Every structure is written in structure tokens, then in C-alpha cells.
Amino acid sequence: MDHQQLKLTTMKTITLLLVLFAVSAVAQTPEQIKEKRAREMHRVLNLDDRAAWEKFIKENYTQALIDRPMTAKVVGDDGPAKSEAKPSNNLEAKIAMMKQLHSDFAGSKLTSLKQEGEVLIMQLSAVDGEGKMRFKFEKQPPYRIDALGVEFDR
């Protein structure tokens, strides 16, 4: 092998290694993608920005979750759980939910993220209580949020 061929082979090898390194650095596991979505939700709910909430919902929720009517189970100081109907426009209901989450969790600290079976649990510490968000995701990429539950203990 002459000097020119050796140089060409070396450059091809280096290029291939750089491409493989770049691809492996960008590739994320499903768990990393899910955790990234949960962290992004925490970041966005800290914003007092309706447009940011709507953008997050459209980009990170499945269409099935957006279309699903909402009800909330609220436990009050005066008695057992009750159901409350939310607005009939499902996207608006999800935005209203983000507004309520902002009210409850703005300024909170994300204290843990852990996977329990199919559910990712995000633990939050707020000024006036502790909260948990439970996320279920699509089983296939792009792993958007398909169900969400929230608990807030004051």
C-alpha cells in the first residue's frame, strides 16, 4: 500500500469513527426520552405563559390524550373525593390544567424521577407541599405522554 492509499484509508477510518461517535452521542434510550419530556414539563409549568403551555401540550401529548375529556378527583378538607367536569374543549381543558399546575408547582424543585413499571414518577417539592406526577408514555417512538396523573399534598 503506497503512502497516498494509506492516507486515504486513514481519513476514511477517522471519518467513520467521527460519524459513529456523533450518532451514539445523539441516540437516546426510551427512558432518557421519557425523562427529558417530564423534565421539560416541569420547566414549562414554571412559566406563566399560556402559549408555552399550549406548545408543550401539542408537542408532547399524544393526540388521544389531548382528545380525552378530563375529570379531576379532588379531595378537600370538607370530605371525600368528588369529580369535577372540565371545559368541553379538550385542548382548552389541558391548558387550564397547566394553569392549575403552574399555580400549584411554580417554583417547585424536582426532587426525583423514577421508573416504576410503565409509569415514570416525578416527585416535586413546592413551597406549600409535596407533589407527584405520574406519566405514562406511548410504547413506541416518539414516546409522547399518553396519560398523566397528579397528586399534591398540602
HELIX and SHEET records of a PDB file:
HELIX    1   1 HIS A    3  VAL A   26  1                                  24    
HELIX    2   2 PRO A   30  LEU A   45  1                                  16    
HELIX    3   3 ARG A   50  ASN A   60  1                                  11    
HELIX    4   4 GLN A   63  ASP A   67  1                                   5    
HELIX    5   5 ASN A   90  PHE A  105  1                                  16    
SHEET    1   A 2 THR A  71  GLY A  76  0                                        
SHEET    2   A 2 GLY A  79  ALA A  85 -1                                        
SHEET    1   B 4 LYS A 109  GLU A 116  0                                        
SHEET    2   B 4 VAL A 119  ALA A 126 -1                                        
SHEET    3   B 4 GLY A 129  PHE A 137 -1                                        
SHEET    4   B 4 ILE A 145  ASP A 153 -1                                        
END                                                                             
